[in-house]
Amino acid sequence: MWAAFAGCIVAIPVLAWQGRFGAAAALAAVVLWLNRWSCPLTAVAARYTDVRRANFDIYLPEWLARYNKQIFGPLYVAGVVYALVRYLGLA
C-alpha cells in the first residue's frame, strides 16, 4: 500500500507535466480517499501485534516511517499545486 501511495504522489506532477490532468486529478483523489492520513492496513496489522513502533505496520526503516507524513505530505501538496498551475496555464 505504501508503495502505491508513494507512486501516486510521484506520478501526479509527472502526469501534469505530460498534460494528462484527468489522470493526475484521479490519483490526487485516490490518495485522499483511500489514505485518510493513515495506512488502511494499520488496523489489520494492529490485531496481530502489540508493538506500536512507527514502522510496525510497514516494511520501511523506522526513520522513514516516523516522518512519512512530513515527507510525503508536502510532496503531495506540491504535486497538486503544480498540476493546478499547469492546468490553469500559469506555467
C-alpha positions as a Markdown table, in Angstrom:
| # | Residue | x | y | z |
|---|---|---|---|---|
| 1 | Met | 0.0 | 0.0 | 0.0 |
| 2 | Trp | 2.8 | 2.4 | 0.9 |
| 3 | Ala | 4.4 | 1.9 | -2.5 |
| 4 | Ala | 1.1 | 2.5 | -4.2 |
| 5 | Phe | 0.5 | 5.8 | -2.3 |
| 6 | Ala | 4.1 | 6.9 | -2.9 |
| 7 | Gly | 3.8 | 6.1 | -6.6 |
| 8 | Cys | 0.6 | 8.1 | -6.9 |
| 9 | Ile | 2.3 | 11.1 | -5.2 |
| 10 | Val | 5.2 | 10.9 | -7.5 |
| 11 | Ala | 3.0 | 10.4 | -10.6 |
| 12 | Ile | 0.8 | 13.4 | -10.0 |
| 13 | Pro | 3.3 | 16.1 | -11.2 |
| 14 | Val | 4.6 | 13.8 | -13.9 |
| 15 | Leu | 1.1 | 13.4 | -15.4 |
| 16 | Ala | 0.5 | 17.1 | -15.1 |
| 17 | Trp | 3.8 | 17.8 | -16.9 |
| 18 | Gln | 2.5 | 15.4 | -19.7 |
| 19 | Gly | -0.8 | 17.3 | -19.8 |
| 20 | Arg | -2.8 | 14.4 | -18.5 |
| 21 | Phe | -4.8 | 16.4 | -16.0 |
| 22 | Gly | -7.6 | 13.9 | -15.6 |
| 23 | Ala | -5.3 | 11.2 | -14.6 |
| 24 | Ala | -3.4 | 13.5 | -12.2 |
| 25 | Ala | -6.7 | 14.5 | -10.6 |
| 26 | Ala | -7.8 | 10.9 | -10.3 |
| 27 | Leu | -4.6 | 10.0 | -8.5 |
| 28 | Ala | -4.9 | 13.0 | -6.2 |
| 29 | Ala | -8.4 | 11.9 | -5.3 |
| 30 | Val | -7.4 | 8.3 | -4.8 |
| 31 | Val | -4.7 | 9.3 | -2.4 |
| 32 | Leu | -7.1 | 11.4 | -0.3 |
| 33 | Trp | -10.0 | 8.9 | -0.5 |
| 34 | Leu | -8.0 | 5.7 | 0.3 |
| 35 | Asn | -5.4 | 7.1 | 2.6 |
| 36 | Arg | -7.3 | 9.3 | 5.0 |
| 37 | Trp | -3.9 | 10.2 | 6.5 |
| 38 | Ser | -3.2 | 6.6 | 7.7 |
| 39 | Cys | -2.4 | 3.3 | 6.1 |
| 40 | Pro | -5.5 | 1.3 | 5.5 |
| 41 | Leu | -3.7 | -1.8 | 6.7 |
| 42 | Thr | -2.7 | -0.4 | 10.1 |
| 43 | Ala | -5.9 | -1.7 | 11.8 |
| 44 | Val | -5.3 | -5.2 | 10.4 |
| 45 | Ala | -1.6 | -5.2 | 11.5 |
| 46 | Ala | -2.6 | -4.0 | 15.0 |
| 47 | Arg | -4.7 | -7.1 | 15.5 |
| 48 | Tyr | -1.6 | -9.3 | 15.3 |
| 49 | Thr | 0.9 | -7.4 | 17.5 |
| 50 | Asp | 1.2 | -5.2 | 20.5 |
| 51 | Val | 4.2 | -3.4 | 19.0 |
| 52 | Arg | 3.4 | 0.2 | 18.0 |
| 53 | Arg | 6.7 | 1.5 | 16.7 |
| 54 | Ala | 6.4 | 3.9 | 13.7 |
| 55 | Asn | 7.1 | 1.0 | 11.3 |
| 56 | Phe | 5.2 | -1.8 | 12.9 |
| 57 | Asp | 2.7 | -2.0 | 10.0 |
| 58 | Ile | 5.0 | -1.3 | 7.0 |
| 59 | Tyr | 8.4 | -2.7 | 6.0 |
| 60 | Leu | 10.2 | 0.6 | 6.0 |
| 61 | Pro | 13.1 | 1.9 | 8.0 |
| 62 | Glu | 11.8 | 3.4 | 11.2 |
| 63 | Trp | 13.1 | 6.9 | 10.4 |
| 64 | Leu | 11.2 | 6.9 | 7.2 |
| 65 | Ala | 8.0 | 5.5 | 8.7 |
| 66 | Arg | 8.2 | 8.0 | 11.6 |
| 67 | Tyr | 8.5 | 11.0 | 9.2 |
| 68 | Asn | 6.3 | 9.6 | 6.4 |
| 69 | Lys | 3.6 | 12.3 | 6.6 |
| 70 | Gln | 6.1 | 15.1 | 6.9 |
| 71 | Ile | 7.9 | 13.8 | 3.8 |
| 72 | Phe | 5.1 | 12.8 | 1.6 |
| 73 | Gly | 2.5 | 15.4 | 2.7 |
| 74 | Pro | 4.4 | 18.4 | 1.2 |
| 75 | Leu | 5.3 | 16.3 | -1.9 |
| 76 | Tyr | 1.6 | 15.6 | -2.4 |
| 77 | Val | 0.6 | 19.3 | -1.9 |
| 78 | Ala | 3.4 | 20.4 | -4.2 |
| 79 | Gly | 2.4 | 18.0 | -6.9 |
| 80 | Val | -1.3 | 19.0 | -6.7 |
| 81 | Val | -0.3 | 22.7 | -6.8 |
| 82 | Tyr | 1.9 | 22.1 | -9.8 |
| 83 | Ala | -0.9 | 20.2 | -11.6 |
| 84 | Leu | -3.3 | 23.1 | -10.9 |
| 85 | Val | -0.8 | 25.7 | -12.1 |
| 86 | Arg | -0.3 | 23.7 | -15.3 |
| 87 | Tyr | -4.0 | 23.1 | -15.8 |
| 88 | Leu | -4.7 | 26.8 | -15.4 |
| 89 | Gly | -2.0 | 27.6 | -17.9 |
| 90 | Leu | 0.0 | 29.7 | -15.4 |
| 91 | Ala | 3.2 | 27.8 | -16.2 |
